[in-house]
Amino acid sequence: DSKLGRKPGHYLIQSGIAGLMTMVFLSFLHLIRYHGIVAALGATTFMIFTMPHRVSTRPRYVIGGYLMGGLAGVLITFALKSPDPGTIAIRIFLVGALTVAIASLLMVVTNTEHPPAAGFALALILQPWDFKTLSYVLAWVCLLSVAKHYLKRFLIDLL
């Protein structure tokens, strides 16, 4: 990378901040039951601290994207709830595709496109979750956006 030679400190510091933020949100995992749902936060953290000046890392896109992805995942979970667990395995590929499509549509229509939020939507239909877990994820995307707001003037786009 051509920027690495000119600004190696930024690479180390920004990667370190991403690692620290990840360590902090992982240190609170004991507060929630369903850990896999938070995996998309890793991708969001990466984007925020390696591409801080890109549109997709603005709070509107990060928070809005997670709200739209969460809405899609929650709606599909409740709409397609099956009393027979065996039927879920048969149609999971259709339900997953539908969930990502709806999350994508909601994000595009509301102008809140944030790619990791589609992964969040998919995670909501692939494993159990509760509203405490949803609240945790939404609180962390807000915290990441606040952290970026205060650090943005010191950060550069690394990609």
C-alpha positions in Angstrom: 0.0 0.0 0.0 1.4 3.4 -1.0 0.1 5.1 2.1 1.8 2.7 4.4 5.3 4.1 3.7 4.2 7.7 4.1 2.0 7.2 7.2 2.8 4.0 9.0 1.7 5.4 12.4 -1.9 5.8 11.1 -2.0 2.1 10.2 -0.8 1.0 13.6 -2.9 3.5 15.6 -6.1 3.0 13.6 -5.8 -0.8 13.6 -5.1 -0.6 17.3 -8.2 1.5 17.9 -10.2 -1.0 16.0 -8.7 -3.8 18.1 -9.4 -1.9 21.3 -13.0 -1.2 20.4 -13.5 -4.9 19.5 -11.9 -5.9 22.8 -14.3 -3.6 24.7 -17.5 -4.9 23.0 -16.3 -8.5 23.4 -15.7 -7.9 27.1 -19.4 -7.3 27.6 -20.5 -10.5 25.8 -21.3 -12.1 29.1 -24.3 -9.7 29.3 -26.1 -11.3 26.3 -27.1 -14.9 25.4 -26.6 -15.0 21.7 -23.0 -14.2 20.8 -23.0 -14.9 17.0 -25.3 -12.1 16.3 -22.6 -9.6 17.1 -20.2 -10.8 14.5 -21.2 -8.1 12.0 -19.8 -5.6 14.5 -16.3 -6.7 13.6 -16.8 -5.7 10.0 -18.4 -2.4 11.0 -15.5 -1.7 13.3 -13.0 -2.4 10.5 -14.9 -0.1 8.1 -15.2 2.8 10.6 -11.5 2.8 11.6 -9.9 2.0 8.2 -12.3 4.0 6.0 -13.5 6.8 8.4 -14.1 9.3 5.6 -16.3 7.1 3.4 -20.0 7.6 3.1 -20.8 4.1 4.4 -19.2 4.8 7.7 -21.3 7.9 8.5 -23.6 7.5 11.5 -26.7 7.7 9.2 -25.5 4.7 7.3 -24.0 2.7 10.2 -26.9 3.2 12.6 -29.6 3.4 9.9 -28.2 0.3 8.2 -28.3 -1.7 11.4 -31.8 -0.5 12.1 -33.0 -1.6 8.6 -31.1 -4.9 8.8 -32.5 -5.5 12.3 -36.0 -4.7 11.1 -35.7 -7.1 8.2 -34.3 -9.9 10.4 -36.9 -9.4 13.1 -39.8 -9.2 10.6 -38.8 -12.3 8.6 -38.1 -14.2 11.9 -41.7 -13.6 13.1 -43.4 -13.8 9.7 -41.9 -17.1 8.8 -41.8 -18.7 12.2 -42.5 -22.4 11.8 -43.8 -24.7 14.5 -41.9 -27.6 12.8 -38.2 -27.1 13.2 -37.6 -29.6 10.3 -39.1 -27.2 7.8 -36.7 -24.5 8.8 -33.7 -26.5 7.6 -35.4 -27.1 4.2 -36.1 -23.5 3.5 -33.3 -21.7 5.3 -31.6 -20.8 2.0 -34.8 -19.2 0.7 -35.4 -17.4 4.0 -31.8 -16.2 4.2 -31.9 -14.9 0.7 -35.2 -13.1 1.3 -33.9 -11.6 4.5 -30.8 -10.2 2.8 -32.9 -8.9 -0.1 -35.3 -7.1 2.2 -32.5 -5.7 4.3 -30.8 -4.5 1.1 -34.0 -2.9 -0.2 -34.8 -1.2 3.1 -31.3 0.2 3.3 -31.3 1.4 -0.4 -34.8 3.0 -0.1 -33.9 4.8 3.2 -30.4 5.7 1.9 -28.7 3.9 4.8 -26.5 1.3 3.0 -24.0 -0.3 5.3 -22.9 -3.8 4.1 -22.3 -5.4 7.5 -25.9 -4.7 8.4 -27.0 -7.2 5.8 -24.9 -9.8 7.6 -26.6 -8.7 10.9 -30.0 -9.3 9.2 -28.9 -12.8 8.1 -27.6 -13.7 11.5 -31.0 -12.9 13.0 -32.7 -15.6 11.0 -29.8 -18.2 11.3 -29.8 -18.4 15.1 -31.9 -17.5 18.1 -31.8 -14.0 19.5 -33.6 -11.8 22.0 -34.3 -8.1 22.3 -31.4 -7.7 24.8 -29.0 -8.8 22.1 -30.6 -6.5 19.5 -30.2 -3.6 22.0 -26.6 -4.5 22.6 -25.8 -4.4 18.9 -27.6 -1.1 18.3 -25.9 0.4 21.4 -22.5 -0.6 20.1 -23.0 0.8 16.6 -24.1 4.1 18.3 -20.9 4.0 20.4 -18.7 3.2 17.4 -20.3 6.2 15.6 -19.7 8.5 18.6 -16.0 7.3 18.9 -15.5 7.9 15.2 -17.1 11.4 15.5 -14.5 12.4 18.1 -11.5 10.7 16.4 -12.3 11.5 12.8 -10.1 14.5 12.4 -7.1 12.3 13.4 -8.0 9.4 11.1 -7.3 8.8 7.5 -8.7 6.4 4.9 -6.3 3.5 4.9 -8.0 1.8 1.9 
